[in-house]
Amino acid sequence: MARNGFKAMDCDMHVFEPADMWQRYIDPKFADRAPVGTGETAVTLEGKDLMGVPLIDTPGADEQRLRQLREREAVYKDHLERSWDSKSQLLAMDREGLDVAVLFPTRGLYTHAVDGMDPELADAISRAYDDWMYDFCQADPNRLYGMAHVSPHDMDSAVREARRSVEELGFRGVFLRSNIANGRNWHDGFYDPLWAECERLGVPVAFHGAGNPPQMSDAAQVAEHFESLMLQHTAYHPIPQILNVISFCAAGILARYPRLRVAFLEGNASWVPWLMYRMDEKYEWIGYESPDLEMRPSEYFKRQCYVSADADEWTAKYVEDAGFGENVVFSTDYPHADAKFPRMLDIFLEQKFSEEFKRKVLWDNCARLYGFE
């Protein structure tokens, strides 16, 4: 399905899980505590709203939101009529010109976003989602691939679910929210069993942000700083990812796990050159505070890390110029409200990137990240 001679893999395509998915798939022991979908994308857990997205009333806001809704309904008419099933996912891929897609959740990005969450409930939520995702991908297992929904609240269950999802379900890796849970940084030794298992399995860990769930203190900090969705959305995807890159590259995780691949998705890519400069500068000054490091933080990033660029992110050219062209992957964010469906691949190909960089971003880097080589 090559578009203009380019094969394309979406490293971060989303699904809309059915509102009753967890009720249908969760272990019956947890049926009365399962997440419940509300509206098209929202989710509640034990009666609590997990999304925390603000709507600010300003002059003309209601009219603008209604106009955007009508435009979106027209674009996604066929998909809405099919209730966002796997056939509509493949239809979207065909319209965009995507050969392969690695799928991430919508509601599922919130279902572990509760500090102090019951670990057994978190594990049951993970297993239910992964079972549903496996069934979803059966519409075309050669084009649709899942990522395991593992819990940040308990590493024994996270390791078990990572192993089951990769070895039994054929998933391409695991995903976690970009926000840290329970105030515990990713370079805390608590998480080492999961990093070790992903390294053993040969699959990546992918971090993905979404909203500012009020039950998660790390995510809620953005909401406390900014009052509107526009201001919050500017910050809450890239800022946590920048912090995560620092944990992995400068605090020693990748030094300890040299074969672990890590992706930081839907937070843009253009900040990479600046962050690499800043991490390396601090390493040259006070690197003795990170004794695990045997080389500059930027070298660990270049060896093991990936970031996703939006279709119209023209500033990604500076990432290539800085020598990190093999660390950028392509993401559409379909079918979320800010996605530019069905022209995302065309928009990307219109950017003033080198042909080599386009080929790497659309396929080669994605294939290396997810082990399709």
QUIJOLIN-V48623 format. One record per run of one state. SS is the DSSP state (H for helix, E for strand, - for the rest). FROM is the first residue (numbers start at 1). LEN is the number of residues. If there is no record, write none. Layout:
# QUIJOLIN-V48623
SS	FROM	LEN
SS	FROM	LEN
This chain:
# QUIJOLIN-V48623
-	1	2
E	3	1
-	4	2
E	6	1
-	7	2
E	9	6
-	15	6
H	21	5
-	26	2
H	28	6
-	34	2
E	36	3
-	39	3
E	42	4
-	46	2
E	48	2
-	50	11
H	61	15
-	76	1
H	77	5
-	82	4
H	86	11
-	97	3
E	100	5
-	105	2
H	107	3
-	110	9
H	119	19
-	138	6
E	144	3
-	147	1
E	148	2
-	150	5
H	155	13
-	168	5
E	173	5
-	178	11
H	189	13
-	202	2
E	204	5
-	209	8
H	217	9
-	226	3
H	229	8
-	237	1
H	238	13
-	251	2
H	253	4
-	257	5
E	262	4
-	266	6
H	272	18
-	290	7
H	297	8
E	305	5
-	310	4
H	314	8
-	322	3
H	325	3
E	328	3
-	331	13
H	344	7
-	351	4
H	355	15
-	370	4
